[in-house]
Every structure is written in structure tokens, then in C-alpha cells.
Amino acid sequence: MNARSQAWLWFAQRLSAALLGFFVLVHLATMIYAVRSGLSAAEILARTRGNTPWMLFYALFVLSVAVHVPIGLRNILAETLAWRGRLLEVSVAAIGALLLLFGLRAVWAVYAPGGL
């Protein structure tokens, strides 16, 4: 991989980390609020069904995870196992795609009026 690609991966990793910090803080604050308010799972789902701002928030959260994790995993595998080459790139890209797919499926399940 050339220096320019490495620089883009470095930038994407740092940007996604910053976004994840924000998303995790908002998510934790929301969970604490829900628990302290005594909301049931049904009440939480009633508030999230059809709520576009929350759907967008969690979709961006998932997208950040799908960018951040494969880059970090790629670096860990390259450094600890000396794994390099096309198979590594394809493997971590597949993991990122699966994280995106499953994450967006979960977001849709919480957002969609009828669930899944």
C-alpha cells in the first residue's frame, strides 16, 4: 500500500474515532436516562419507531464503527501476525461490510414501524 493510501487510512481512523467518542457518549447518556426514568423496552421502542433523527444518529454510529474497526483490525493483524497483502485487505473489508450490514439491520429494526 502506498503512502497516500496509508495517510487516508490514518485520517479515516482518527476521524471515525472522534465521531465514535461523541456517539458513545450520547448513547450512554440516553441509556442512563432511560434506566433512571424506568422506561421499559416497549416504551423505548415506542419512542424510536419512526424517529428519523435517532435513526440517522444510529446509522452514522454504525457507519463510524464500520470504518474504524476494519482499519484498526488491519493494523493489529499486520503488526502482530505480519499478515500483508490482498487477502488481509479483502478480509478486513469483508468484516467492515458485515458490521455495516448487521448494524444497519439493527438500526432499521428499531426504527421501522413494524420492526423486522
Secondary structure by P-SEA (a helix, b strand, c coil): ccaaaaaaaaaaaaaaaaaaaaaaaaaaaaaaaaaaacccaaaaaaaacccaaaaaaaaaaaaaaaacaaaaaaaaaaaccccccaaaaaaaaaaaaaaaaaaaaaaaaacccccc
